[in-house]
Amino acid sequence: MQDGATRIFLNTHGKNKEEVRPELIEFLNYVENTNELQGETFHSEKVTKIQKAVQQIKSNEEIGVKYMQKWEEIAEARAEGRTEGREEYTLELIRKKQEKGKSLAQIAEDLEMTEEEIQSVLDRIKEEHEGQ
């Protein structure tokens, strides 16, 4: 990857088991069926360690609360990012239409927005640039 990281994608529904080590198959089965395999015994020491760690985390209420808080933070950040992305895209469309000489009313009609909404986007962007 461009950032120097290596990413490996694993498919829990793979069809070529004969080409994969049994330990990996056991791990993928565990990943796919974690809840159903709570009390299972595994051949792989590594999968057993993962299972014990997952059980420990699930049984620790404090960690559960922290996990949920982090999950909410991530979900909120993603939602904010999507909103910002939509706003940037809308702004780019407005700018392109302005460059073509379209009026505020024409832009609003093209984008299926009100003139007030278009003006609000433009005002918000103007305020952000003046504040920098």
N, C-alpha and C positions, 0 to 999 in steps of 0.2 A: 504494500500500500504506500501511497505517497507520504503518509505520516510516519513511515518506518515500522508500523505495526504489522504483525502477521495475523491474519484471521483465518480460522478454520471453521467451516460449516459442516455440521453433522446432520445426517438425515436419519431420524428414528424409524423411518419406513423403508429403509434400503432393501434392495433385492439380492445383493451379492454377498451373502453371509460367508461364503467359502473364501472370500478375498479379505476378510476382516478378522482380526484377532478375537478370540472368544471373550476376553476381558472387555473389549470395546463393545461387543454385542450386549454383554451383561449390563454395562454402564448405560447404553442407549435404551435398553429395556427398562432400567430403573428410572431414567429421566422421563420416559414416556408414561410410566405407570407408578410414579412415586407413592401416591396415596394408597394404591392397592397392595403395594409391596412393603408395607410398614414393618411387618414382623418376619419377613423373609430372611433367610441366610444365603449369603452369596459366596461364590467360589473365590472371587477377587477380593483381596485385602483392601485395595483402593476403593472399590465400590462400597465395601462394608464401612470404611472410614467416612465416606461421603454420607452414607445412610445415617450413621450415628451423629454426625455433625448436623444434618438436617433435622433429625429428631430432637437434638439438644436445642437448636434454635427455635423450633416450633413450640417446645415446652417452656421456653423462657418468655414470660409475659413482657418484660422490659424490652427485650430484643424485638418482640412482635410489634410493640408500640412504635419503637424507633423505625422499624421496617415500614410500617404503614405511614408514618410521618414522611419518610424519605420518598415513598411511592407517591404520596400526595404532592410533594414538592416537585417531583419529576413531571407528574401529570399537569400541574399548574404551569410549569416552565414550557412544556410542549404546547399547551393551549395558548400561552402568551406568544410563543414563536409562530404558531399558525396565524394568530390574529395579526401580528406584525407583518408576516408574509403576505397576507391578504391585503393589508393596507398598502404595503409597498407595491404590490401588483396593481391595485386600483390607482394609486398615484401615477405609476408608469403609464397606465392606459390614459389617464387624464392628460398627462403631459404630451403624449403622442397625438392625442386629438386636438390639443391646443396648438401644437406645432402645425397641424393641418389647417388651422384657422377656424376650427369649430367653435361655436358659441357655447356658453354654459348650458343653455337649454338643449342644444343638440347633443352635447356630451352626456347630460343627464338622461336623455332619451336613449342614446346608444347603450349606456351602461345600466339602464333600467333602474335609475336612482332618481331622487329628487334633486332639484337645483340646490336646495339647502344642504343636502348630504354632500354633494360635490364641493360646495363652498366650504363646508365644515372640514373636509379632508385638506383642502388647500390652506385654510387658516391654521389648522393644526401643524401642518408641515412648515408653514411660514414662521410660526411661533417657535418651533423646535430649532430652526436655523438661526433665528435671532438670539435664542438662548445659548448658543454655542460660542 
